[in-house]
Amino acid sequence: MKQQPDASQILQQIAQIQRMEPGKLCVLRQGPKGPYYNLQCRERGKTLSRYVPGDQVEIVAEHTANYQKFQLLVSQYAQIIIEQTRAERNEGLKKKTSPPRSSWPKSRKSSS
């Protein structure tokens, strides 16, 4: 069974990612010299497409894979922090044994 990385290991992996490109590399169409590629992504609520020259396809594919790896690592890091926060909060709740005391003085019945 593989041990889950801790938060510092994930941050180190994130720091090692050099270049990223969001989006998906798609075959636009087949041509006489091979396929033509397009990089599609969403930015500011709009779908953007840009042509990727054949000599750039491998580099762009690597950069999009780096972005997907980055997204996965950030998700894992967030989950670890959430679990730690919940564990700390639950531990703090267990330490409280008596109800909190009120700073208000006890009320006295008035004698009339």
Secondary structure, 3 states (H helix, E strand, C coil): CCCCCCHHHHHHHHHHCCCCCCCEEEEEEEECCEEEEEEEEEECCEEEEEEECHHHHHHHHHHHHHHHHHHHHHHHHHHHHHHHHHHHHHHHHHHCCCCCCCCCCCCCCCCC
